[in-house]
């Protein structure tokens, strides 16, 4: 196991599968054999707009797989043989051997999860970028109450593009935080969004949606904008 196949950016707008050395395992990282990957807009955009400093970098952010080696400095309770999922900085000019679109990937411990037994690798490969984006958007940027200390009185939040992977996770987290969730999507996804917890759903193409949304919870309340669900599935 000295080499790995990986998707590598070779020039602007072009990537190829190459046989490369196995990524070096730093003290605070884990080495994972990749079983499934997730697709994000940043993956194709980083290839399409790549400059020379990205040439040779491995592509891909979201992954799920099995831990095959653990660095001596890793503090998280994760060991060889565990199933793991999360994300890495694909197409990085600082760490070109990072990238999830590979047979093996090296990842920082603090942005990885131990995949639950009831979650498949394909499902787990949707966690990384989406869950991290939700955490940064809802809780770090907006300072919303965490699910373990949910809002005593619900207040409305708008998640625009609720049917994307990030949008769906945003709805679930916002509901767990005790909020009233207003979401937008195409009408054929209304049932899906209600099923995952949205209280009110609007057609994002409707010319009247902007006027209707502020009163969706029964009051002319100020709606806090939480996420723009830009990550599609």
N, C-alpha and C positions, 0 to 999 in steps of 0.2 A: 504494500500500500504506500508507494512512494509518489504516485501521481494521481491526478483526478481530472476528469473531463469537466470543462466549464464553458459557459457562454461568455465570450470576451469581446469587448469593443475594439475593433481593429482600425476603423476610420469613421469619419462623420457619417452617420446614417447606416453603418454596417457593423454587424457582429457575427462572430463565427464560433463554432465549437472547437476548442483546442485541448490538447493533452498538456497539463501543466503540473509543476511540483505541488505536492500537498501543502496547503497553507501552514505557515509556522504557528505553533501553539504558544502564545504568550502566557505568562504566569496566571493572569486573571481571566483567561478565556477557556471556552470548551470547544471541542471538536465534535461535529455532528455529521453522521451519514444522512444525507437528505433523502426523504421519502416522498415529499410533496412540496410544491411551491405555490405561492399566490402571485397574482399579476396586479400591478399598480401602474397608473399613468406615468409615474416617474421612471419606470423601467424603459418604456419606449422613448420617452422624451429625452432621457439622458443619452440614449444611443443616437437619436435623431439630431440632437444639438451638440454632440460631443466635440470638444476641442482636443488638441494634441495632448493635453495633460491627462486626459481620460483614456487615451489609447493604451491598450494592454490591461485595463481594469476589468474585473469580472462583474457581470450584471446581476441584478435581482436583489430584492429586499426581504420578502416574506418566505418562510420555510417551515417545515415540520420534519422531524426525523428522530434518529436514535443517537444518544451520546456514546462516542467511542473512546474519548479521552478527556480528562479534566486537568486543567492547569493547577499547579500546587498552590497558587494564591487564591483560588476560587473559594469564596465563603458561603455561597448559597448551597443549600442541601440538595445537591444534584450529583449523581454518580454515573459511572460507566454502565450502560444498559438502560438508563432511563429514557423515556420518550420526552422530547423537548420541542418547543416551537417558539417562534418569536421573529425578530427581524434583525437584519444587518444593514450596514451602509453600502449598498451596491453601487457600482460605477464610481467608486471613490478614487480621487486623485492622490489622497494621502495614504490610503490602505488598499492598493490595487488588487491584493489577493483576497479581499472581502468580496462578497457576492453570493446570493442564494441560488443562482442558476448553475449549480455545480453538484457533483456527486458528493463532495465533502465541503463543509463550510466551518469557519472558525467564528465564534460569536462571543460578545461580551456577556457576562453572566447576568447583569442587572436588567437587561431587556429581553430575557428569555423566561419561558414558563416550563414547568413540568406538565406535560400534556395529560389531562385527566383520562382515566380508563374508558369513560363513556364518550369520548370525543375521538373521531377518526383523524388520521393525519391530514386528509383533504380538508376537513373542517378546521383543524388547528392552524393550517396554513393561511387562514383568513384573519387570524388574531393580530399579528404583529403591528403593522402600520396602522390599521384601523383602531385598535384598542389604545395604542399610544397616542394617536391623534385625538381621540375622545378625551383621554386623560389630560392632555395638554390644553385642549380647547375649552372643555367644560370646567375643569377643576383648577388648572394652573392659571389660565388667562382670565376666566370669568369668576373664579373663586366660588363656584357653586358648592352647596353642602354635599359631602361625601355620602355614599349609600349607607355607611355605618352610623351616620349622624344626619339623617334625612331631614328635609325642611318640615317644620311644624305646621306651616300653612303653605299649601301649594301655590306656586306662581308660574306664569306661562313662559315657555321657552320655544323658540322657533328653530326647527331643524330643516334646513332647505336641502332638498334632494334626499329625502328619507329612505328611498328604496336602494341606495347604494350600500355597500358593505359598511362603510363608516357611518352612514346615516342610520342604519338598522342598529348598530351597536350604540350609537348616540341616543336613540330612542330608549333602548333598554336601560342604559345607565341613568338617563334623566328620570325615568320612571322610578328606578331604584332609589334615586335621590329625593323622591317625593314631589316632583314637579308636574305641572300640567303641560303635556307635550303637544305642540302643534307642528305638523309636518307637511311638506309638499312632495308631490310625485305626479306621475301620469295616473289617470283614473284607473287603469287596469291593475295598479299596485295598491289601491286604497285598502282592499281587504287584508293584504299582507301587512301593511303598516298598522292597521287596527289590531291585528293578531299579535304583533310584537309589542303593543302597548301605547300607540299614538292615540290621544284623546280626540283630536280634530285633524282632518286631512283635507288639503286643498290641491286643486289642479294647478301646477306651477305655470301652465301656459294660459290660464284664465286671465283675461284683462281686469277682472274685478277682484282677484285674489288679494292684492295688496290692500284694498279697502276693507275686505271682509276679515282678514286675519286678526287685526288688533282687538276685535270684539268677540273672538271665537270662544273665549272662556266665559262669556256672559257679561263681561264688563269691558269698558273701553280701557283696558289695561295696557301698560307699556310692555310690549313683548320683548324679552331678551333674546337676541339672536345667538344661538349656540354654535351650530356647525353648518358648513356648506359641504354636503356629502359628495365630494368630488371623486371618490374612489369607486369605480363601477365594477359590477360583476356580471 
